[in-house]
Amino acid sequence: MPDCFTRLLTVFNVGSGKTKVFSGGIDSCGGTIHWSSNLKIKMPYQNYIIGKILNDDGGANGIAAFEEAQYRTASCQRIVCIGIATGWGRNAENAPEYLQYIFDKFHIRISIISQELEGYIAHKVAGEAFSSDMGGASTQVGFGFDGKYHCIKTPFGGENFHSASEEYLNNTLKSKGLNSSRYRNAQELSGTKTFAIQELTKSITPSDLLGLNEAVKSEGARIGLMGGPYEVVKGLLQGQQRDPITTISIYELRSRLENDILPYLSTINFETAKEKFPQIPDPQLSDSIATYVLALLEILNPSEKNFQSVKFIDVTPNVASYVAQHFHKLEKFDVPVEEYIKLEDAPLGGSLLEDEGSCRIYH
């Protein structure tokens, strides 16, 4: 019998809005992971990408975030530090050069993963029939059917969905001969904005998802909301109460969004919104994301027959564990994350696109 030991490691999930850091150990024999600490450091990389280039301020602030992580966790000069970069890394042409600098300076190996793989990991660890994961710079919508993982990938995330919906709104108003400044805070503008976000959501979430009805025939099927929708809608529902909300019926969620939360958000200022909903990020962004969730529910569940409830899921610890477990199986220190994950899920290394805007990953 080999002697078992605990391998210390830190996993970084370098998202487009935040950098999540998990430190702990993995058992060398059983592969059991114990996280002893975790950090979330706000670092909106996507906001610093100008013309497909991460600018100098973004690079400097990103380095400061890694320095903070190193100050608050074990030094990566002494233990294994690995991780993934998501949408911002795909959007910035100089991201590989920047991440190479991070490796040279801190000995942290960060790999940019594909949007297909990002969605696949989140959906797999969420464990629900259907999932919507909105990161800082992209959204992955997916479901499993017939032994396959189906997904729709979109270019909008928490850091750019609001601006995209505003652009869509302005174009809609312009086509009607209206001006947004004239109708600011008016009921007509609020209704037009809601319509614009709903139409934008429909454009990135096809209603005729292959196999969806068959995939959710099981009684009590749930929609898993992760990322931006998890933080925003959960925060809006909880308000000032401390008891966490994990699951809510489709009927109650739609009712509260339509009749209470969204009308209220459209009539209050930033300070009032933060006082009533202390757990949400920027209220304007929260308004847009909450409207996106409502539109998503209407697309997926028009007659409330497919899904029974929505579950709010923080997948970040499980994503870190998934990355760590695949690393543990490989037992090598010098390969990109995507290389050792695809050892088990081989097709992830190939072309995954079926058609524009959708993907299929076999497992």
LINHU-V382032 format. One record per residue. N is the residue number from 1. SS is DSSP state (H for helix, E for strand, C for the rest). PSI is psi in whole degrees, -180 to 180 (none if undefined). D_LAST is the distance of its C-alpha to the last C-alpha in whole Angstrom. Layout:
n,ss,psi,d_last
N,SS,PSI,D_LAST
N,SS,PSI,D_LAST
This chain:
n,ss,psi,d_last
1,C,129,32
2,C,150,31
3,C,132,33
4,C,148,30
5,C,166,31
6,E,122,30
7,E,119,28
8,E,138,29
9,E,161,27
10,E,134,27
11,E,128,24
12,E,131,25
13,E,96,23
14,E,90,25
15,C,179,25
16,C,-18,27
17,C,-30,29
18,E,154,29
19,E,120,28
20,E,133,27
21,E,126,28
22,E,127,27
23,E,141,29
24,E,-146,28
25,E,154,27
26,E,131,25
27,E,128,26
28,C,-21,26
29,C,-54,25
30,C,-16,23
31,C,11,21
32,C,136,23
33,E,136,23
34,E,112,27
35,E,125,27
36,E,-21,31
37,E,157,31
38,E,149,30
39,E,149,31
40,E,114,31
41,E,120,33
42,E,119,34
43,C,92,33
44,C,76,32
45,H,-40,31
46,H,-33,31
47,H,-16,34
48,H,9,36
49,E,114,34
50,E,118,37
51,C,41,36
52,C,18,33
53,E,128,34
54,E,117,34
55,C,177,38
56,H,-39,40
57,H,-41,40
58,H,-43,37
59,H,-44,36
60,H,-44,39
61,H,-34,38
62,H,-43,35
63,H,-40,36
64,H,-36,38
65,H,-41,35
66,H,-38,34
67,H,-41,37
68,H,-42,37
69,H,-41,34
70,H,-33,36
71,H,-33,39
72,H,-4,37
73,C,-179,35
74,C,144,35
75,C,134,36
76,C,-2,33
77,C,-16,35
78,C,-23,35
79,C,172,32
80,E,129,28
81,E,119,27
82,E,170,24
83,E,-179,22
84,E,151,21
85,E,143,23
86,C,-129,21
87,H,-44,23
88,H,-36,26
89,H,-32,25
90,H,-28,24
91,H,-27,27
92,C,119,30
93,C,-27,30
94,C,11,32
95,H,-42,29
96,H,-41,28
97,H,-42,32
98,H,-45,32
99,H,-28,29
100,H,-39,31
101,H,-42,34
102,H,-41,33
103,H,-45,31
104,H,-38,35
105,H,-42,37
106,H,-9,34
107,C,40,32
108,C,117,29
109,E,109,26
110,E,129,24
111,E,137,22
112,E,123,21
113,C,156,17
114,C,160,16
115,H,-33,16
116,H,-45,13
117,H,-39,12
118,H,-47,15
119,H,-39,13
120,H,-47,10
121,H,-48,11
122,H,-43,14
123,H,-41,12
124,H,-44,10
125,H,-20,14
126,H,-39,16
127,C,24,14
128,C,163,16
129,C,-35,15
130,E,144,16
131,E,146,17
132,E,116,19
133,E,106,19
134,E,111,23
135,C,-161,23
136,C,-28,26
137,C,7,26
138,C,161,23
139,E,135,21
140,E,122,17
141,E,128,17
142,E,160,14
143,E,155,13
144,E,139,10
145,E,135,11
146,C,40,10
147,C,16,7
148,E,156,6
149,E,122,7
150,E,140,11
151,E,154,13
152,E,128,17
153,E,141,18
154,E,155,22
155,C,12,24
156,C,135,26
157,C,-174,26
158,C,-33,29
159,C,-15,31
160,C,-1,31
161,H,-39,30
162,H,-46,34
163,H,-36,36
164,H,-41,33
165,H,-34,35
166,H,-42,38
167,H,-43,38
168,H,-40,37
169,H,-49,40
170,H,-40,42
171,H,-38,41
172,H,-45,41
173,H,-42,45
174,H,-40,46
175,H,-22,45
176,C,4,47
177,C,24,50
178,C,166,50
179,C,130,50
180,C,-36,47
181,C,-32,50
182,C,-30,52
183,C,14,50
184,C,130,49
185,C,3,48
186,C,156,50
187,H,-36,48
188,H,-42,47
189,H,-42,46
190,H,-44,43
191,H,-40,43
192,H,-37,42
193,H,-44,40
194,H,-43,38
195,H,-43,37
196,H,-44,36
197,H,-39,33
198,H,-43,32
199,H,-39,33
200,H,-42,31
201,H,-43,28
202,H,-35,28
203,H,-21,28
204,H,3,24
205,C,86,23
206,C,138,23
207,C,-20,24
208,C,54,23
209,C,126,19
210,C,124,17
211,C,7,17
212,H,-45,18
213,H,-42,20
214,H,-35,18
215,H,-27,16
216,C,23,19
217,C,-25,21
218,C,141,21
219,C,136,24
220,C,21,24
221,C,142,21
222,E,156,21
223,E,126,21
224,E,122,20
225,E,127,22
226,E,171,22
227,E,-132,23
228,H,-51,27
229,H,-36,27
230,H,-51,26
231,H,-46,29
232,H,-57,31
233,H,-40,31
234,H,-43,31
235,H,-38,34
236,H,-39,36
237,H,-38,35
238,H,-33,37
239,C,-125,40
240,C,-3,42
241,C,151,41
242,C,-27,39
243,C,124,37
244,C,145,33
245,C,124,32
246,C,-36,28
247,E,142,28
248,E,146,30
249,E,152,30
250,H,-44,29
251,H,-48,33
252,H,-41,35
253,H,-48,32
254,H,-41,33
255,H,-45,37
256,H,-37,37
257,H,-47,36
258,H,-42,38
259,H,-18,41
260,H,-64,42
261,H,-54,39
262,H,-44,39
263,H,-37,43
264,H,-44,44
265,H,-33,42
266,C,-9,44
267,C,0,47
268,C,163,47
269,C,177,47
270,H,-48,45
271,H,-43,47
272,H,-40,47
273,H,-44,44
274,H,-31,43
275,H,-42,45
276,H,-35,44
277,C,74,40
278,C,-17,40
279,C,-5,37
280,C,158,36
281,C,-148,36
282,C,126,38
283,H,-36,39
284,H,-45,39
285,H,-41,35
286,H,-40,35
287,H,-46,36
288,H,-45,34
289,H,-40,31
290,H,-38,32
291,H,-37,33
292,H,-45,29
293,H,-43,28
294,H,-44,31
295,H,-39,30
296,H,-42,26
297,H,-39,27
298,H,-34,29
299,H,-46,27
300,H,-30,24
301,C,55,27
302,C,-35,30
303,C,11,31
304,C,36,30
305,C,-30,28
306,C,-54,24
307,C,149,24
308,C,-33,26
309,E,170,26
310,E,137,25
311,E,132,24
312,E,124,25
313,C,124,22
314,C,101,23
315,C,-4,20
316,H,-42,21
317,H,-39,22
318,H,-32,18
319,H,-44,17
320,H,-41,20
321,H,-40,19
322,H,-46,15
323,H,-45,17
324,H,-40,19
325,H,-38,17
326,H,-36,15
327,H,-43,18
328,H,-39,20
329,H,-35,18
330,H,-37,19
331,C,38,22
332,C,153,23
333,C,-8,25
334,C,34,25
335,C,152,22
336,C,154,21
337,H,-44,18
338,H,-28,15
339,H,-44,16
340,H,-22,15
341,H,-35,12
342,C,-9,11
343,C,-39,12
344,C,-43,9
345,C,70,6
346,H,-42,8
347,H,-14,8
348,H,-20,9
349,H,-11,12
350,C,-166,13
351,C,127,14
352,C,-5,12
353,E,127,15
354,E,-47,16
355,E,176,19
356,C,125,21
357,C,1,20
358,E,161,17
359,E,160,13
360,E,129,10
361,E,124,7
362,E,145,4
363,C,none,0
